[in-house]
Amino acid sequence: MSAQTALWLDDGNFIIAPKDTPHPGSGEVLVKNLVAALDPLDWVIRDYGFYMVKEYPAVIGEEGAGVVEETGDGVTTLVKGDKVFYQSYLTNRCPTFQHFSVIPVELVGKVPDTISLDQAASISAGIAPPALGLYAQQPQGLDLLAPWEEGGKGKYNGQPIIVVGGASSLGQYGYLGATHIIDRKLPAASFQEQVAKITSAPVELAFAAICYPDTQQALYDVLAPEGKMIVTRRPEAVRKEGDQKMVHFVNGSFHLPGNKEFSSRFMRALTRMTADGEIKTPAVEVIPNGLNGVVLGMERLKSESVSGKTLVVHPWET
Ligand SMILES: NC(=O)c1ccc[n+]([C@@H]2O[C@H](COP(=O)([O-])OP(=O)(O)OC[C@H]3O[C@@H](n4cnc5c(N)ncnc54)[C@H](OP(=O)(O)O)[C@@H]3O)[C@@H](O)[C@H]2O)c1
């Protein structure tokens, strides 16, 4: 196949330039990226680098949706033209700020006719950290029984869980079924009091989609003595000597070797739950001009001026 178009990152700058189109190997699919979703990690990689990006110039973009263009040997579950969603991996074959990506077939979900590709583009990467953090086996996750597994539905009913950053993409997936909302603009010092107004039960479990030092600390302080909290960035809460609380950092990549077994099982469940309407996707805003729109979107994410929605671009409108 001929050269494709990609958004390359080098030395902190992005340029649009051609790139070889990868070929799907055994068990992989080549996907035409019709939608690529933005993530705060994009500008973090640009400004500070990231350990998973090994080589520059690099193509990034952690999530997307599109159609299968070609299938590799042994792929029997998808055919050319199927609509799919996926989380990518930060090697140059896989990311979504380019026209085509190669993804292992077991980490690809099918898009049902009930949602658009724009809505589907952020599902994988948005749901991966809460799903892996809560339900993957230790040490990747807390090994809770997932609602899609036998006996899992309703198992934890009545037990409080706090999600910090319920309006974020990650938080909205952990947020389904929320019963109360605490305004994030209230002072962190009043957090304990706000929680106490809602429940007198011990808070054994929390998920911090938004992980600033002050939000982590407020959450840590409100946890029950043996409570567990999942953080999506480096743990920063100050622990009290001798206390038994667990702070668990989740690496929300389906592609990591330790996460892959859980992730391929989960992707099958996720495809089914998406088709059944159990997965509600966040609101979406399409930024015009294809891959040229990525930098503008990144600046908006960096300045925290995006509220309660996912930004996406259409790479083929570049
Ligand atoms: N560990 C991993 O594998 C992994 C994977 C992906 C992302 N992440 C990290 O997870 C974080 C969330 O990513 P995302 O894509 O979900 O972000 P996002 O959708 O861009 O988050 C924006 C939302 O965060 C809310 N917010 C901002 N500051 C807040 C605060 N102090 N308290 C509560 N809510 C606040 C905003 O609420 P308002 O609407 O009120 O303004 C806004 O709606 C990022 O830091 C990202 O780097 C980690």
The ligand as an SDF file (V2000), in Angstrom:
LIG
                    3D

 48 52  0  0  0  0  0  0  0  0999 V2000
   -3.0980    5.8930   34.1300 N   0  0  0  0  0  0  0  0  0  0  0  0
   -3.5360    5.8190   32.8900 C   0  0  0  0  0  0  0  0  0  0  0  0
   -3.4120    4.7930   32.2430 O   0  0  0  0  0  0  0  0  0  0  0  0
   -4.2280    6.9740   32.2420 C   0  0  0  0  0  0  0  0  0  0  0  0
   -4.8370    6.7930   31.0040 C   0  0  0  0  0  0  0  0  0  0  0  0
   -5.5090    7.8820   30.4270 C   0  0  0  0  0  0  0  0  0  0  0  0
   -5.5420    9.1190   31.0980 C   0  0  0  0  0  0  0  0  0  0  0  0
   -4.8920    9.2420   32.2920 N   0  0  0  0  0  0  0  0  0  0  0  0
   -4.9380   10.5150   33.0440 C   0  0  0  0  0  0  0  0  0  0  0  0
   -6.2320   10.6350   33.5930 O   0  0  0  0  0  0  0  0  0  0  0  0
   -6.5910   12.0090   33.7000 C   0  0  0  0  0  0  0  0  0  0  0  0
   -7.9680   12.2270   33.1410 C   0  0  0  0  0  0  0  0  0  0  0  0
   -7.9500   12.0630   31.7210 O   0  0  0  0  0  0  0  0  0  0  0  0
   -9.2880   12.3600   30.8830 P   0  0  0  0  0  0  0  0  0  0  0  0
   -8.9960   12.1070   29.4640 O   0  0  0  0  0  0  0  0  0  0  0  0
  -10.4210   11.6440   31.5250 O   0  0  0  0  0  0  0  0  0  0  0  0
   -9.3930   13.9380   31.1580 O   0  0  0  0  0  0  0  0  0  0  0  0
  -10.4480   15.0230   30.6130 P   0  0  0  0  0  0  0  0  0  0  0  0
  -11.6710   14.3340   30.1110 O   0  0  0  0  0  0  0  0  0  0  0  0
   -9.7510   15.9560   29.7020 O   0  0  0  0  0  0  0  0  0  0  0  0
  -10.7590   15.8130   31.9880 O   0  0  0  0  0  0  0  0  0  0  0  0
  -11.4040   17.0560   31.9580 C   0  0  0  0  0  0  0  0  0  0  0  0
  -12.4120   17.1190   33.1040 C   0  0  0  0  0  0  0  0  0  0  0  0
  -11.7010   17.0700   34.3470 O   0  0  0  0  0  0  0  0  0  0  0  0
  -12.4610   17.7710   35.3100 C   0  0  0  0  0  0  0  0  0  0  0  0
  -11.5900   18.3130   36.3650 N   0  0  0  0  0  0  0  0  0  0  0  0
  -10.5570   19.1580   36.2120 C   0  0  0  0  0  0  0  0  0  0  0  0
  -10.0090   19.4530   37.4020 N   0  0  0  0  0  0  0  0  0  0  0  0
  -10.7300   18.7860   38.3370 C   0  0  0  0  0  0  0  0  0  0  0  0
  -10.6670   18.7040   39.7630 C   0  0  0  0  0  0  0  0  0  0  0  0
   -9.7600   19.3780   40.4680 N   0  0  0  0  0  0  0  0  0  0  0  0
  -11.5590   17.8930   40.3960 N   0  0  0  0  0  0  0  0  0  0  0  0
  -12.4840   17.2120   39.7050 C   0  0  0  0  0  0  0  0  0  0  0  0
  -12.6140   17.2750   38.3520 N   0  0  0  0  0  0  0  0  0  0  0  0
  -11.7490   18.0540   37.6740 C   0  0  0  0  0  0  0  0  0  0  0  0
  -13.1060   18.9080   34.5140 C   0  0  0  0  0  0  0  0  0  0  0  0
  -14.3160   19.1520   35.1610 O   0  0  0  0  0  0  0  0  0  0  0  0
  -15.2460   20.4360   34.8800 P   0  0  0  0  0  0  0  0  0  0  0  0
  -16.2220   19.9570   33.8320 O   0  0  0  0  0  0  0  0  0  0  0  0
  -15.8620   20.7150   36.1780 O   0  0  0  0  0  0  0  0  0  0  0  0
  -14.3420   21.5260   34.3600 O   0  0  0  0  0  0  0  0  0  0  0  0
  -13.2390   18.3690   33.0920 C   0  0  0  0  0  0  0  0  0  0  0  0
  -14.5640   18.0090   32.7700 O   0  0  0  0  0  0  0  0  0  0  0  0
   -5.4790   12.7870   32.9920 C   0  0  0  0  0  0  0  0  0  0  0  0
   -4.6120   13.2800   33.9720 O   0  0  0  0  0  0  0  0  0  0  0  0
   -4.7840   11.7320   32.1460 C   0  0  0  0  0  0  0  0  0  0  0  0
   -3.4210   12.0290   31.9150 O   0  0  0  0  0  0  0  0  0  0  0  0
   -4.2490    8.2070   32.8820 C   0  0  0  0  0  0  0  0  0  0  0  0
  1  2  1  0
  2  3  2  0
  2  4  1  0
  4  5  1  0
  4 48  2  0
  5  6  2  0
  6  7  1  0
  7  8  2  0
  8  9  1  0
  8 48  1  0
  9 10  1  0
  9 46  1  0
 10 11  1  0
 11 12  1  0
 11 44  1  0
 12 13  1  0
 13 14  1  0
 14 15  2  0
 14 16  1  0
 14 17  1  0
 17 18  1  0
 18 19  2  0
 18 20  1  0
 18 21  1  0
 21 22  1  0
 22 23  1  0
 23 24  1  0
 23 42  1  0
 24 25  1  0
 25 26  1  0
 25 36  1  0
 26 27  1  0
 26 35  1  0
 27 28  2  0
 28 29  1  0
 29 30  1  0
 29 35  2  0
 30 31  1  0
 30 32  2  0
 32 33  1  0
 33 34  2  0
 34 35  1  0
 36 37  1  0
 36 42  1  0
 37 38  1  0
 38 39  2  0
 38 40  1  0
 38 41  1  0
 42 43  1  0
 44 45  1  0
 44 46  1  0
 46 47  1  0
M  CHG  2   8   1  16  -1
M  END
$$$$
